[in-house]
């Protein structure tokens, strides 16, 4: 994957994450505060916890930091997969966000 391809795919991932936060705020009583700074999105929860998603351009990876741990994702041609477990980014994000919000939340690619 070229740097440009990585940035296009990573930008689409961050955009889908932001839209997911907006949708959750519109459809539920969960109050997520998402803020983007360059290649990083911080999601803050009502209980003070956070999830941080940031791009690691030199590695062509997306990193997710949550209460449950840190995860590194690479694009496999179809999905962003964790480099250790092979789990999919949006499934992991939904699991981590649900744990931190105390209610089921759903995220999906655009």
N, C-alpha and C positions, 0 to 999 in steps of 0.2 A: 504494500500500500504506500502510495506517495504521501508526502506531507499534506498536499492539497486535498487528497481523498480523505485522509484522516480528519482534517479540519471540517470538511463538508459533513461527514458522518457524525463527528463529535458535536458539531453545531446543531444538527438535527436532534441529537439526543438531549442536549441541554434545553432546546426549545420545547421538546415534548415534555420534559420534566417541569418546566415553567408552566406550560399549559395545563398539565396535570394538577399542579398546586392551585391554579386559578379555578379549575373545575371542581376540585374538592372543596374549596372555600365557597363556591356558589351552591353546591349540592348538599353539603353537610354542615353540621354545627362545629366542625373542627376548624380551628383558626390557625392556618399555616401562614407564616410570613416568609416568603421567598425573596431573596435578594441576589442579584447577579452582579459580579464584578469581573469583567473580562471572561476568562475561561473557568470561572468558579461560581457555583450556586450554593448558597447557604439557605437551608430550610430550618426555621426556628419554630418550635412547638410551644404551646401554652405553658407547659411544665418547665420551660427553660432549656430543654435539651435541643440539640441541633443535629442535622445531617449535613455534611459538606460533600459536594461532588465537584471535582476539579479535573482539568485536563493535564495530562503529562505528555506534552507534545513530543519531546525527544524519544519517548518510549512508545508512542502511538497507543497510549492507554488512557482510560478514564478511571479515576480513583474515587471510591465512596468511603467516607468515614462516618460511622454511626456508633451508638452506644455498644452494639454487639461486636464491633470490630472494624477493621479496615479491609477493603476489597479492591482488587485491581482487575480491570476488564479490558479485553482486546476484541476487536471486531473479527469475527470468523467468516465473513462473507455474507452472513444473514443476520446475525445477532451479536450483541456485546456479551461476551462470556467471561466469567471469573477465571483467572489464570490458574487457580488451584482446584476449585470444585467443578468448574464448567457450568455453574448456574448462570441464568440469564439476568442481566442488569435490572430490568424493570420488575421482575419477580422479586429480586432481592431488595430493591428499593421499597416495594410495597410491603414486604415483610418487616423491614426495619422501621419504616414510617408507621406502620400499624402498631408495632410494639411501643414506639415512643409516643404515639398519639393516644393509645389506650382504646382504639377502635379500628375496625377494618378499613383500610384505605386501598385504593386501586390506582396504579400507574400503568401506562401502556405506551409503546412507541407510537409516533405520529402515523 
